[in-house]
Amino acid sequence: MSDASQVDVAIVGAGAAGLAAARELSNRGTSFVLLEASHRIGGRGYTEEILPGQPFDLGCHWMHSASLNPFVKIADEFGFTYTKGSYPKGGHWDGSWISEDDISEIDTYFEQQFNSMAKIIASGKDCSVFEASDREHKWTSLFDYIASLNSSSDVDQVSIADVLAYNDTDENWPVKQGFGELICRYGADIPVSLNSAVKSIDWSGKGVKLETAKCTIHAKHALITVSTGILAANDIRFTPELPPWKQEAISALSLGNHNRICLAFSEDAFGSDASEGFTTNAIDGEPMSFQIKPFGLNQVEAVTGGRFADWLERAGQQASIDYVEKKLQAVFGSDITKRVVARIVTAWRGDPWVKGAYSSAQPGKAHQRKELAKSIDDKLFFAGEATSSDAYATAHGAYLSGISAAQAMTQVYKEVQ
Ligand SMILES: Cc1cc2nc3c(=O)[nH]c(=O)nc-3n(C[C@H](O)[C@H](O)[C@H](O)COP(=O)(O)OP(=O)(O)OC[C@H]3O[C@@H](n4cnc5c(N)ncnc54)[C@H](O)[C@@H]3O)c2cc1C
């Protein structure tokens, strides 16, 4: 790429949003460069093989709200397979497996929490999930844990208006070959400049000027799809600075944390009638969910969210593995982990190109998603999961935001011709 390249649009970031925008611009005949800081495309969509032929999603895994999710069609086009269903519901709580009655009690309690949130919103107010929920119930710690997985932040940090704005059809379909792999396959033929971290964007003149270590790009517009973690850390210097209203939106939509820990076994350690998954509070009372043998693979996947995810990530990879193994041993006995042969532990807070998991709106600030999505001076455009008001924190929300931004840019571009 030569210095002073002149294109219509410079896209910053090749995750689901940036890739979708690139394809949309290309379909509309608009020229672009796609600049990606990392050595790979996909961003928070990232699949690795824990063992040959055994994919594991480090980031997105479930096609949420599947009937509204454009990735289902993309999966079909690329011949990917997925399971239609939702999360497993079992539990091992206070030392024993929970019953069907417990599961209905949990469902009722969760529903009640959503009803009380809806009542508060109907009265014109917003508050945190913590303030809106029953704090004394037997299943409160389970509720808080699940909420921390949904938002990647803890219940006291999340707006109920934001939670209720999410369009949830309760269809969460996992992709067998990996959701990250699907996103990369979708983007495989899109030209991307890898290892090209954008350091600064100068929008003081007629168009925009972007600096990377490799080159300078001149474009009419920039489309910024990086996470709010990257924007909040000022990893990209803007000249002039972003206006206060945009900075306010960025800080209102901060990233929490969510990590996934996978153990692979040399053989089936759980037996053919093992449950698909469960949540346990074994050892220390801290809930942790496990998926057992996803797609029949000899694997177990555990997940952490919120402050606990940050704490365990800081404790390190070995501490995370030890912790997960101890939980499994408490439920299945000490021999269960003897045949573990491979492990992967994610560390999204420490990922230099994301700096967390996904966005949630702080109490009173759900409206900031719309502010984050707004363009500035028809020069700086924004996309990415955090800009979606009803599908934030998802890959399809990111994808759809990329397409909308590309359409908006093409419109502006046509108007100035
Ligand atoms: C652990 C985890 C589990 C998840 N589970 C699910 C799930 O099951 N289902 C679901 O739908 N969603 C899930 N998500 C959320 C989903 O992965 C994200 O919402 C989505 O992938 C975000 O896409 P994006 O394009 O907005 O951002 P990103 O994927 O973050 O893309 C932004 C890109 O910008 C690049 N970048 C950063 N800085 C610069 C720079 N200075 N210059 C150039 N490039 C830069 C980054 O490297 C990255 O590739 C999960 C996320 C995590 C972390």
The ligand as a Gaussian input file, in Angstrom:
#p B3LYP/6-31G(d) Opt

LIG

0 1
 C      -15.825000     -14.376000      25.092000
 C      -16.861000     -13.804000      24.166000
 C      -17.997000     -14.536000      23.886000
 C      -18.955000     -14.034000      23.011000
 N      -20.037000     -14.801000      22.701000
 C      -20.886000     -14.390000      21.737000
 C      -21.854000     -15.268000      21.221000
 O      -21.945000     -16.425000      21.647000
 N      -22.679000     -14.805000      20.226000
 C      -22.556000     -13.548000      19.706000
 O      -23.300000     -13.196000      18.787000
 N      -21.621000     -12.690000      20.175000
 C      -20.783000     -13.088000      21.158000
 N      -19.779000     -12.263000      21.579000
 C      -19.746000     -10.881000      21.100000
 C      -19.242000     -10.773000      19.649000
 O      -18.095000     -11.566000      19.492000
 C      -18.927000      -9.322000      19.351000
 O      -20.037000      -8.505000      19.687000
 C      -18.590000      -9.064000      17.877000
 O      -17.738000     -10.067000      17.371000
 C      -17.952000      -7.692000      17.780000
 O      -17.650000      -7.402000      16.435000
 P      -17.135000      -5.934000      16.079000
 O      -16.856000      -5.923000      14.636000
 O      -18.066000      -4.926000      16.644000
 O      -15.795000      -5.750000      16.930000
 P      -14.441000      -6.588000      16.904000
 O      -14.716000      -8.008000      16.611000
 O      -13.721000      -6.243000      18.155000
 O      -13.663000      -5.982000      15.653000
 C      -12.926000      -4.795000      15.750000
 C      -11.582000      -5.024000      15.077000
 O      -10.812000      -3.824000      15.196000
 C       -9.446000      -4.186000      15.321000
 N       -8.717000      -3.047000      15.875000
 C       -8.603000      -2.638000      17.155000
 N       -7.852000      -1.537000      17.239000
 C       -7.485000      -1.212000      15.974000
 C       -6.709000      -0.168000      15.398000
 N       -6.147000       0.787000      16.148000
 N       -6.516000      -0.164000      14.054000
 C       -7.063000      -1.140000      13.253000
 N       -7.809000      -2.154000      13.761000
 C       -8.038000      -2.178000      15.097000
 C       -9.502000      -5.406000      16.236000
 O       -8.324000      -6.189000      16.124000
 C      -10.749000      -6.131000      15.715000
 O      -10.406000      -7.092000      14.736000
 C      -18.781000     -12.745000      22.431000
 C      -17.641000     -12.010000      22.713000
 C      -16.680000     -12.520000      23.569000
 C      -15.440000     -11.713000      23.844000

